[in-house]
Amino acid sequence: MAERVEITDLIRSWRTDGTRSPVVVADVVGRLRESGQHRAARIVSRLPAHGGVLDDDATDALIVRVHCEIQRLSEELVQGRRVREALTPVIAGLAPTATGRVRVVDVGCGLGYLVRWLALHGRWGEAVELVGVDLDRSLVAEADRLARAENAGVRFVAGDAFVPGVAVADPARTVVVSSGLLHHLPVDRLPDFFAAQESLGVHAFAHWAPAPGALSVLGGWMFHRARMREPVSRHDGVLSVRRAGDRDPAVTVVVVGGLVVLAACDGAFSGFRSSVGRSGLVDHRADDVRAQLRGLVVVALLLVPAAVLALAGPGDATEAGRGMLTVYAPYGVPVLGALLVYGTLGWRTRFLAMAVILGPFTLLRPVVAVAGGLGGVLLADHVATRVAVALAVAAVLAVGPICDRLWYRPGPPAPTVQAGQA
Ligand SMILES: C[S@@+](CC[C@H](N)C(=O)[O-])C[C@H]1O[C@@H](n2cnc3c(N)ncnc32)[C@H](O)[C@@H]1O
């Protein structure tokens, strides 16, 4: 399946001479369907168009609205301050040997919020010249208008991140930055992007992008759903955070490994809960071990359909898994910790582990199982993956009842033994 793309990367097309090529709605919709982005395809099919070609003015206005929303997010996440903190020592290192101004170039600057903020609040004064570069000429024009309105000393130029030196005159005194750009560049071209800056010999480059990981994905989803108004902003914002995660194979390993460990432990303890308290014996260790193995085998078998569907599915299983793990990890980690305490420490701590964590958390378990499933369903893009998530949740919840039925069904009462009977 084709790699998923942001809508904003498809609805504009610039020729190298700065003129625009018409964007055919059917082409964009087809491309989005190819990568399974059906909701995005619907959003694009509703955009203003004439004769099947997107209306340039309406698209320009939409892009500016989307970028105003991105700017709002940057403001709320204090992006300007974070970049200022990181760059101040770098710039200070250049100042003593100064023969000219240091130039900070923001590639993929959008509306230029970062460089405008640095111009107004960077505290670097005249020693630093700020330049914003973006492929999108309508954003460059709007960034320039905003800078003039705010009297922020920033220059904006149209240019491609892959064309080195678009705003670099004195590489040794230039620092290149970007924010939210990397995930817009094709993965296989990222080395070219960094090589371009290296070959120019710029003093430093620093790129801010969403950190891959379950919390970023959930946080990104939450922020974009809660704070963005435009459907395009919501779609692209959520996808951009996910794509950042897609590029890190470690995320898949952590997600799959985490879910497997949690499912195995949950299965084993479901088996244990089925068995414990049945025989009345004081020493039931052998029964416990057997029951845990039974739970483990049952959960493994029950999870096979979900695993097959996820593996053979459309490729969004890692995202769904992240959604699940984001809910399960804060539940599973204290439970595993409490079990460790219960198995190793003194009786007072064991009592506390049971009373404070293991007991209440067992009560919460079905709710958490379903909540994790909802997390997975929300982050999945495809019905097949959502079905796999639902099957996985059902499998985990079915282990206890199945063990009860197979091995621990109450039998006929044991024959009564009279006192004094041999
Ligand atoms: C998510 S926006 C981030 C905008 C801005 N940096 C911010 O944080 O608000 C990504 C920007 O990268 C620009 N862009 C994408 N590919 C580019 C390229 N090859 N060269 C320059 N800019 C590019 C887009 O036009 C868009 O403005």
The ligand as a Tripos MOL2 file, in Angstrom:
@<TRIPOS>MOLECULE
LIG
   27    29     1     0     0
SMALL
NO_CHARGES

@<TRIPOS>ATOM
      1 C1          3.5550   21.3350    9.1970 C.3       1 LIG1
      2 S1          4.1000   22.7160    8.3030 S.3       1 LIG1
      3 C2          5.1340   23.4420    9.5280 C.3       1 LIG1
      4 C3          5.1770   24.9290    9.3480 C.3       1 LIG1
      5 C4          6.0030   25.6670   10.3830 C.3       1 LIG1
      6 N1          7.3730   25.2290   10.4120 N.3       1 LIG1
      7 C5          5.3860   25.5920   11.7670 C.2       1 LIG1
      8 O1          5.9570   24.9010   12.6390 O.co2     1 LIG1
      9 O2          4.3290   26.1830   11.9930 O.co2     1 LIG1
     10 C6          5.2490   22.0830    7.1330 C.3       1 LIG1
     11 C7          5.7230   23.1620    6.1700 C.3       1 LIG1
     12 O3          6.7640   22.5920    5.3710 O.3       1 LIG1
     13 C8          6.6260   23.1220    4.0590 C.3       1 LIG1
     14 N2          7.3490   22.2090    3.1430 N.ar      1 LIG1
     15 C9          7.0220   20.9430    2.8300 C.ar      1 LIG1
     16 N3          7.9380   20.4110    1.9790 N.ar      1 LIG1
     17 C10         8.8670   21.3920    1.7780 C.ar      1 LIG1
     18 C11        10.0560   21.4680    1.0140 C.ar      1 LIG1
     19 N4         10.4770   20.4530    0.2610 N.pl3     1 LIG1
     20 N5         10.7610   22.6010    1.0390 N.ar      1 LIG1
     21 C12        10.3500   23.6630    1.7930 C.ar      1 LIG1
     22 N6          9.2340   23.6580    2.5200 N.ar      1 LIG1
     23 C13         8.4950   22.5350    2.5170 C.ar      1 LIG1
     24 C14         5.1320   23.1870    3.8420 C.3       1 LIG1
     25 O4          4.7840   24.0990    2.7990 O.3       1 LIG1
     26 C15         4.6650   23.6550    5.2080 C.3       1 LIG1
     27 O5          4.6220   25.0450    5.2870 O.3       1 LIG1
@<TRIPOS>BOND
     1     1     2 1
     2     2     3 1
     3     2    10 1
     4     3     4 1
     5     4     5 1
     6     5     6 1
     7     5     7 1
     8     7     8 2
     9     7     9 1
    10    10    11 1
    11    11    12 1
    12    11    26 1
    13    12    13 1
    14    13    14 1
    15    13    24 1
    16    14    15 ar
    17    14    23 ar
    18    15    16 ar
    19    16    17 ar
    20    17    18 ar
    21    17    23 ar
    22    18    19 1
    23    18    20 ar
    24    20    21 ar
    25    21    22 ar
    26    22    23 ar
    27    24    25 1
    28    24    26 1
    29    26    27 1
@<TRIPOS>SUBSTRUCTURE
     1 LIG1         1 GROUP 0 **** ****
